[in-house]
């Protein structure tokens, strides 16, 4: 017996034959009363699709590239109106039919039984019921249209609605929903508008709640901010009204299914061969590394790649607000913070987890991101037998990274002179790896800097490698080179303890 015991409607004998029905678009003589969505305006002819205004002329082999001032004038004259991501044509038609079919479908479905089925099983069960509903509504679909309708309905009931299409696209790395009418995605480092749509604000808010509820968190007007994660490890941030003035906003940083290694980053052009060698040795030689960079620059990706060089026999504990790291080691224990409950109590911060992790016999402690007073606890761990610990933080340069660490320690209640804080940082941190997303969308490792020690009240550093900007190609790609400073590394002694001193020195010189 079918899992859907509430089926009703017409008998199977009146169901239209699957795959041989006429397409949705009605001809000139078609009756609009038989099909509410048929008509000549459903799929507009190609001649009617006018290009958007304010689009710059295409550049190609036969056209001269725009000058710097021309680009400024083009940007100034462009329309400042926000783009809409409403789908058109085929997708819009399928969504309009979905709005009519969904209520009638829910009348025939047992929700408890549906929740026990996989997406494929649910689609198989839906197929005859969808046929009945379409026959009731006097809507005829061809094979392609019916498959599309089934997928949209299953995504709506079991998945994340319109977001499922973007999550399944491997080319999309970031998804940014700015209210129900506008969604942007990042492909190859560039932002572009996505052709998906939500019914209204309520529909979008329900999807946001579905995301956060799966990880035991909540989102509402009393708690309008939330960090969460998807089942595949993708990081999600949700902010809802009244804080978000354009409706519910969802930001998703997708998790790469294929682990990215340092060799892969080298082949992408993110670093040179010598820089990859230095970072491999730094990871294997238990150097304390801080990865610095801006939002979306690839800090977490770099941290995951560095973790590949950790000895499999070491016990590694990772601490994050929303578990995002995917270390490639067998002995790895991830920990995650907890927000306060409705009464404002029960919150567990990163600092609390760092202190607790010190009692768990770790070889290394890795922080997904430091942004506050927990920086002091991490420095203490680096200085008390937990060599090889790593962390990421937001800053624009290695020098700013050190200044931020000093400021974060002073955020806490610990009354320590600034000079003592600086000395603690100089004694604890070995390398600062600066990563940056350039304006052409590429992600580069721009600096590898050693922390040497103190000179007076100033932390002394020396740069081992630097990315130098040279030029920009006609298609907007940034051209530069990774330059070695030719200095003898101060951390050579640590590399020597693990037998890597010779290749480490050769890579630096």
C-alpha positions, 0 to 999 in steps of 0.5 A, a space after each residue: 500500500 502507498 505511504 500516502 493514505 489520503 489520496 483523493 481526486 479522480 480515478 486513475 483511468 482519467 489520468 493523462 498519459 505521462 510523457 505524451 501530453 501537450 506542452 503547457 504553451 497554448 496555441 493561438 486557438 487554445 482556450 485559456 479557460 481550459 489551462 489557466 497558465 496557457 497562452 502566447 505570453 508564457 514563453 515570449 518569442 526571442 525577438 521580444 527579449 530586449 537586452 537590459 539597459 546600461 550594459 557596456 559594449 562587449 569586448 572581444 578581439 575586434 574591440 579596444 579595451 575600455 580605458 580607466 576613465 571610461 570604466 569610471 564613467 560607465 559605472 557612474 552612468 549605470 543604473 543604481 536600481 537593485 536587480 531582481 532575481 525573479 525567474 522568467 520563461 520556463 522556470 516562472 511557468 513551473 513555479 506558477 503551476 507549483 503554487 496551484 498544485 502544492 495545496 491540493 497535493 498536501 491534502 492527499 499526502 500523509 506528512 508523517 509518512 512522507 518524512 520517512 522517505 528519501 527524495 527519490 522515493 517521494 518523487 516516485 510516490 508523487 508522480 501519479 498524484 501530481 497527474 491527478 491534480 493536473 487533470 483536475 486543474 486541466 493543465 497539460 505538461 510534457 515530460 520535461 515540464 512534469 519532471 521539473 514540477 516534481 523536482 520543485 515540489 519535492 525540494 519544497 517539501 523535503 529540501 530548501 526550496 529554490 535554494 536546492 538548485 544553487 546548492 547542487 551547482 558545483 560552480 557556485 561557492 557562495 549564495 546570498 539571499 537579500 530578501 525574497 526578490 533578490 538572490 546573488 551567487 558567486 562563481 569563480 570569484 565574481 558575483 552574479 544574480 541568480 534566477 530563482 524566486 521565493 513566493 514571499 517573505 513568509 516562504 523565505 522565513 520558513 526555509 531559514 527556520 528549516 535550516 537552523 532547526 536542523 542544528 538545534 538553533 532558532 531564529 525569530 524576532 527575539 533572536 534575529 541572528 543565527 550561525 548554522 550549517 547544512 548537512 554537507 558542512 556548508 556555513 550559513 548565516 541568517 538575519 531576519 527583520 527587524 534587523 534586516 530591512 529587506 526581509 530575511 537574509 541568508 548567506 551560505 558559504 558552500 563546503 567543497 566536497 573535494 578537499 583542496 590541498 596545497 598542491 591544488 592551490 599551487 596549480 590554481 596559481 594561488 601560490 608558487 612552488 616554493 611557497 607550497 614547500 614552505 607551508 608543507 614543512 611549516 605544517 609538518 614541523 609543528 609551527 604555530 601558524 596564524 592565517 590572516 585575510 579578509 572575508 571570503 579570501 580563503 582562510 578556512 580553505 588554507 587551514 584545511 589544506 595545512 591540516 593535511 600535513 599534520 602527523 596522523 598520530 597527533 590528537 587535534 581539537 578544532 573549535 568553531 562558532 559553526 563547525 566548518 573545518 574538515 580536517 583530513 586526519 583520523 584523530 580529530 575532535 571538532 567542538 562547537 560553541 553554543 548560543 544562549 537560551 531564551 532566558 539568556 543563559 547557557 552560552 558556551 563561548 570559544 574561550 570556554 572551549 579553549 580552556 576545556 580543550 587544554 584538559 583533553 590532552 590535545 597535541 594541537 588546538 585549531 581555532 576556526 576564527 579568533 575575534 575576541 578575548 579567546 586569543 589570550 587562551 590560544 596564545 597560552 596553549 601555543 606556549 604550553 606544549 601545544 606547538 603546531 596550533 593554528 587559527 584564522 583572523 580577519 586583517 589586511 596585512 601581517 602587521 595589522 594581524 599582530 596589532 589585532 591580536 594585541 587588541 583582542 587580548 586587551 578585550 578581556 578582563 586580564 590586566 596585562 601590560 601591552 608590552 607583555 602581550 606583545 612579547 607573548 605573541 612574539 614568543 607564540 606565533 611562528 608564521 603569518 600567512 596572508 591570503 587575499 581575494 583580488 578584484 579579478 576574483 582570484 585568491 592568492 597567498 600574498 605574504 608569508 611572514 615570520 615573527 622573530 621576536 621583540 625589539 624594544 616594544 615592537 614585534 619584529 617580523 621578516 618577510 619570506 615571500 611576497 606577491 607583487 602586482 605587475 599588470 592587468 590583462 585585457 580580460 581583467 586578470 591580474 598579473 603578478 609574481 611570487 617573489 622570495 626575499 632570499 632571507 635565511 628563515 628564523 624558524 629553520 631551527 624548528 624545521 631542523 628538529 623534524 629533518 626538513 632544514 635543508 629543503 626549508 632553507 633551499 625554498 627560502 633562498 
